[in-house]
Amino acid sequence: MPEEESVNEENKETSEKKEKKPIPPMALLGAIVVVQLVAAWAVAQFMILPRLGDPNPVVEEVVKGERGEIFLMDDLVVTLVAEDGTRFLKISPGLECENAAVQGELEERMPEIRDMLINTLSSMSLAEAVAPEGREAVKARLISDLNGALTKGKLMNIYFSDFMVQ
């Protein structure tokens, strides 16, 4: 019996030692950081990002035009050539295409299309941007340049739903 008592006492001491060990501070800090990261990710994924929408939409909307489909692009802001200081032009272009193949090509080559629009529009003077004849001349030039780059069809027209000079 004395042996059993000594074994029981040893078990008690061992279990007391195990219970008294504190959690290391670095492990506690690591657990807190992991929980915060998971919470931040969850808030971003389920609350913030759905409200922002797609950060890089290629084409905002497709509407049916009289003759073809019109692709409304994201707004473009360019700097105009002006003698009295820096002026900006903000437009919302819509590209009317003759068929669905052109739509696919526009979607594939949207960065190139945007670059062509930016280069052409930023070469405009303030007088051209303000005058209706200047806008029509720029539209004709854009259609010609873009049609020269497209291989699966042609643009029929370009529409500006917003055209603001500041």
N, C-alpha and C positions, 0 to 999 in steps of 0.2 A: 503494500500500500504506500509506503513512503516514496517508492519510485513513481507511482501514479501521480502523487501530489506534486513531485518535482517536475514531472512532464507537464502537468496542467499549469503550473506556475510559469514554466518556460513559454508555453503557448500564449498565456496571458501577456507576458512581457513582450513577446514577438508581435502580437496583434496590437498592443498599445503603441509600440514603436512604429508600426505601419500606419496607424491612424494619426499619429502626431506629425508626420512628414508634411510640411507645407508645400504648396504648389510653387515651383520656381517662378520668379517674376518674369523672366523672358518667355516662358511658355504661356503665361497669362496674357502678356502683351501681344504675343503672336496670335493667340486665339481672338483677342479683341480686334486686331487688325484684319484678320480673315473675315470675321463677322461684318465689319464695317465695309469691306470691299464687296462682299456679296450683297449687302443692303444697297450700296451705291449702284451696283450693276443692275439690280432689280428695279430700282427707281428709274434709272435711265432707260432701260428696255421697255418697261411697261407704262411709264407715266410721261416721260419727257419726249423720247423719240417718236412715239405715235402722233404727238401734237405738232412736231416739226415737219413731218412728211419726208419725202425722198430728198436727200441733200443735193443730188445731182440729176435732176430729171432731164431726159434728153428732149422730150417734147411734152409740153404741158397738156395739150388737148388737140383732138382732131375733130373738126366740124365739117359738115358737107357744104361745099360752095355751090354756086350755080352750075359750074362746069366741072369742078374737080374737088378733091379734098383739100382743106386748108389746115395746115399744121401751125398752131400757135406756139412760137418759141418763147423761151425765157426772155425777160427784158435785157436789153443791151444799153450800156452807158458808154459813150465815147467822148473824147475831147475834140472840139472843133477848132479849126484854124480861125483865129480872131485877132484883129489888130488892137482891140481895147482890153486885152487880157484873156484869161482862160474862160472858155464857154463849154458847156456840156450839152450833149444831146442824148436823151433817153427815148428809146423806141421799144415797142412790142411788136415784132414782125410776125406776120402770118404768111406762109408760103403755100400757094395754091399749085397743086401738082396734077398732071394729067392722068396718072394711074397709080395703082398700089405699089408697083415696082419702084417708082420714084420715092414713095414713102419709105420703103425699106432702105433704099440707098441714103436718103436723108438721115435716117436714124443711125445708120452705120457710120456716116461721115459727118455727124453733127459738129464735132470740134473744128473740122476744116471749113464747114459752112459758116459757123460763127466767126472764124478768123477772117474769112473773105468779107463778110458783112462789116466787121470792125474795121478792117483796112480801108474799105471803100468809104464808109461813113466818116471815118476820122480824117479823110482827105478833103471833106467838104468844108467850104468856108461858111461863115455865119450867114452871109447874104444868100447862099444857095439853100441853106436849111430853112430860112425864113420865107423865101419866095416859093409860091406854089409851083412855078415852072422848074425851079431848082430841084424840088422834091421829085417831080415826075422824071426829070433827067437822071437823077440818082436811081430811081426805081428801074428805069430802062437799063442803066449800066449794070445794076445788080442782077437783073434777070439775064442779061447777056453773059456776064461773068459766070454766074452759077450754072447756066445751061451749058456753057463750055466745059464745065467740070463734071457735070452729070453724065452718066453713061447709059442709064436704064430708062430714060425719058426726059421730059422737059418740065420746067416750071412755067405755069401759065401766067401767074401774076404774083406780086408781093403787095401785101396790105400792111399798113401800120395802124394798129388799134390805139396805140399811144405814140405821140410825137411831141416831145416837150424839149424846148431849148431853155437853158438857164445860163 
